[in-house]
Amino acid sequence: MSTRRQFLAGALALGLPRHAAAEPVQDDDGLYREPWFLESFLDLPDDLKAARAHGKRLAVLWELRGCPYCKEMHLVHFADPGTSGFVRDRFEILQLNIIGAREVTDFDGERLSEKRFAEKYGVRFTPTLQFFPEEVTGIAGRRPREREVLRIQGSVAPEDFRRTFAFVAERGYERTSLREYLRSSGPGQKG
């Protein structure tokens, strides 16, 4: 039921600026892209080091042309200036196509297509967000799924979406599960 138009109408009613968040653009591959997403040579060790140097975390966002939940993520979740601002300030988001052919260099140096990279990590749904540790050290020696600090798959409620990014930014995974964090950090609480 939530749409970008409803969000903007609500934002205007609250006196928020109409263009607080930049509009996503639909690329030639059919994926929506936020203007602040990471421009990359698709070398994950370099991307992680660069994110760290900028005081940010690296997350890989998997999408697919025609995915309704991917579209919702852009037109609803990232349309919220609070959410997009929070994410943009703390994360570098590398967008990949789950069936794409661009070559990606993995943390272990293996070079493979986006599609093969998704298969290597067991990514089967869109959208999927993979969150990686802050440091490259030791990551290459782990199995692919063990390289992630967190993964979210599919449709997530807008507030839980934002709070999931807060969970990673705060390194909540070192203390508790995401489920417990979401349960204990409801709207209006720290998180």
C-alpha positions as CSV (number, residue, x, y, z in Angstrom):
1,M,0.0,0.0,0.0
2,S,3.0,2.3,0.6
3,T,4.1,4.1,-2.5
4,R,6.6,6.8,-3.3
5,R,3.7,9.2,-4.0
6,Q,2.2,8.5,-0.5
7,F,5.6,9.0,1.1
8,L,6.1,12.3,-0.7
9,A,2.6,13.5,0.3
10,G,3.4,12.6,3.9
11,A,6.7,14.3,3.7
12,L,5.1,17.5,2.4
13,A,2.5,17.4,5.1
14,L,5.3,17.2,7.7
15,G,7.0,20.1,6.1
16,L,10.0,18.1,4.8
17,P,11.6,19.2,1.6
18,R,10.2,17.5,-1.4
19,H,13.5,16.5,-3.0
20,A,15.3,15.4,0.2
21,A,16.4,12.2,-1.4
22,A,17.7,11.8,-5.0
23,E,15.5,9.8,-7.3
24,P,16.7,6.3,-8.3
25,V,17.4,5.8,-11.9
26,Q,16.5,2.7,-13.9
27,D,19.6,1.5,-15.8
28,D,19.8,-0.3,-19.1
29,D,19.9,-3.6,-17.2
30,G,16.5,-2.8,-15.8
31,L,17.7,-2.4,-12.2
32,Y,16.9,0.7,-10.2
33,R,20.1,2.5,-9.0
34,E,20.5,5.1,-6.3
35,P,22.8,7.9,-7.4
36,W,24.9,7.4,-4.3
37,F,25.6,3.7,-4.8
38,L,29.3,2.7,-5.1
39,E,30.9,3.1,-8.5
40,S,33.4,0.2,-8.5
41,F,35.9,-1.8,-10.6
42,L,34.2,-4.8,-8.8
43,D,37.3,-5.8,-6.8
44,L,35.9,-6.6,-3.4
45,P,39.1,-6.4,-1.4
46,D,39.7,-2.9,-2.8
47,D,36.1,-1.9,-2.2
48,L,36.2,-3.0,1.4
49,K,39.5,-1.2,2.0
50,A,38.1,2.0,0.4
51,A,34.9,1.8,2.4
52,R,37.0,1.4,5.6
53,A,39.2,4.4,4.6
54,H,36.0,6.5,4.3
55,G,34.7,5.3,7.7
56,K,32.0,3.1,6.1
57,R,31.0,-0.5,5.8
58,L,30.7,-2.5,2.6
59,A,27.4,-4.2,1.6
60,V,26.6,-6.0,-1.6
61,L,23.0,-5.6,-2.8
62,W,21.8,-8.3,-5.2
63,E,18.9,-7.5,-7.5
64,L,17.2,-8.8,-10.6
65,R,15.3,-7.0,-13.4
66,G,11.5,-7.2,-12.8
67,C,11.9,-8.0,-9.0
68,P,9.0,-6.3,-7.3
69,Y,10.6,-6.3,-3.9
70,C,13.8,-4.7,-5.4
71,K,11.7,-1.9,-6.9
72,E,9.9,-1.5,-3.5
73,M,13.2,-1.2,-1.7
74,H,14.2,1.8,-4.0
75,L,10.8,3.5,-4.2
76,V,9.8,3.1,-0.6
77,H,12.7,2.2,1.7
78,F,15.4,4.3,0.1
79,A,12.9,7.0,-0.7
80,D,12.8,7.8,3.0
81,P,15.4,10.5,3.5
82,G,16.2,9.3,7.0
83,T,16.9,5.8,5.8
84,S,18.8,6.8,2.7
85,G,20.8,9.4,4.6
86,F,21.7,6.9,7.4
87,V,22.7,4.2,4.9
88,R,24.6,6.6,2.6
89,D,26.6,8.1,5.5
90,R,27.7,4.7,6.9
91,F,27.8,2.2,4.0
92,E,29.2,1.7,0.5
93,I,26.5,-0.2,-1.4
94,L,27.8,-2.3,-4.3
95,Q,24.8,-3.3,-6.5
96,L,25.2,-6.6,-8.4
97,N,22.8,-8.4,-10.8
98,I,22.1,-12.0,-9.7
99,I,22.3,-13.2,-13.3
100,G,24.8,-10.6,-14.5
101,A,28.0,-11.2,-16.5
102,R,30.3,-8.5,-15.2
103,E,33.5,-9.9,-13.7
104,V,33.9,-9.6,-9.9
105,T,37.1,-10.2,-8.0
106,D,36.2,-12.0,-4.7
107,F,38.1,-11.6,-1.4
108,D,40.1,-14.7,-2.2
109,G,41.3,-13.3,-5.6
110,E,39.0,-15.5,-7.7
111,R,37.5,-13.7,-10.7
112,L,34.1,-14.7,-11.7
113,S,30.9,-13.4,-13.2
114,E,28.2,-11.8,-11.0
115,K,26.1,-14.9,-11.6
116,R,28.9,-17.3,-10.6
117,F,29.7,-15.1,-7.6
118,A,26.1,-15.3,-6.5
119,E,26.2,-19.1,-6.8
120,K,29.4,-19.2,-4.8
121,Y,27.8,-17.4,-1.9
122,G,24.5,-19.2,-2.2
123,V,22.6,-16.0,-3.1
124,R,19.2,-17.2,-4.5
125,F,16.7,-14.5,-3.8
126,T,16.4,-10.8,-4.6
127,P,16.8,-8.5,-3.0
128,T,19.6,-9.9,-0.9
129,L,22.0,-7.7,1.1
130,Q,25.3,-9.1,2.2
131,F,27.2,-7.2,4.9
132,F,30.9,-7.7,5.3
133,P,33.4,-7.1,8.1
134,E,35.3,-3.9,8.5
135,E,38.7,-5.4,7.8
136,V,40.0,-7.4,4.9
137,T,42.5,-9.3,7.1
138,G,41.6,-13.0,7.3
139,I,38.5,-12.8,5.2
140,A,39.9,-14.6,2.2
141,G,40.6,-17.8,4.2
142,R,37.0,-18.2,5.3
143,R,34.3,-20.0,3.4
144,P,32.1,-17.6,1.4
145,R,29.1,-17.5,3.8
146,E,31.4,-17.1,6.7
147,R,32.9,-13.9,5.2
148,E,29.6,-12.1,5.9
149,V,28.6,-10.6,9.2
150,L,25.0,-10.6,8.2
151,R,22.7,-11.3,5.3
152,I,19.1,-10.2,4.7
153,Q,16.9,-11.6,2.0
154,G,13.6,-10.6,0.4
155,S,11.2,-8.0,1.5
156,V,11.7,-6.3,4.9
157,A,9.5,-3.8,6.5
158,P,10.8,-0.2,6.1
159,E,11.6,0.3,9.8
160,D,13.3,-3.1,10.1
161,F,15.3,-2.3,7.0
162,R,16.7,0.9,8.5
163,R,17.3,-0.8,11.9
164,T,19.2,-3.7,10.2
165,F,21.7,-1.2,8.8
166,A,21.9,0.3,12.3
167,F,22.6,-3.2,13.7
168,V,25.5,-3.7,11.3
169,A,26.8,-0.1,11.8
170,E,26.8,-0.6,15.6
171,R,28.3,-4.1,15.2
172,G,25.3,-5.5,17.1
173,Y,26.1,-8.9,15.6
174,E,29.0,-9.1,18.1
175,R,26.5,-9.0,21.0
176,T,23.2,-10.5,19.9
177,S,21.1,-11.8,17.0
178,L,19.4,-9.5,14.5
179,R,16.0,-10.9,15.7
180,E,16.7,-10.0,19.3
181,Y,18.0,-6.6,18.3
182,L,14.9,-5.8,16.3
183,R,12.7,-7.0,19.1
184,S,14.5,-4.9,21.7
185,S,15.1,-1.7,19.6
186,G,11.7,-0.8,18.5
187,P,10.7,2.6,17.0
188,G,11.8,5.5,19.2
189,Q,14.4,3.4,21.0
190,K,18.2,3.3,20.4
191,G,19.0,1.4,17.2
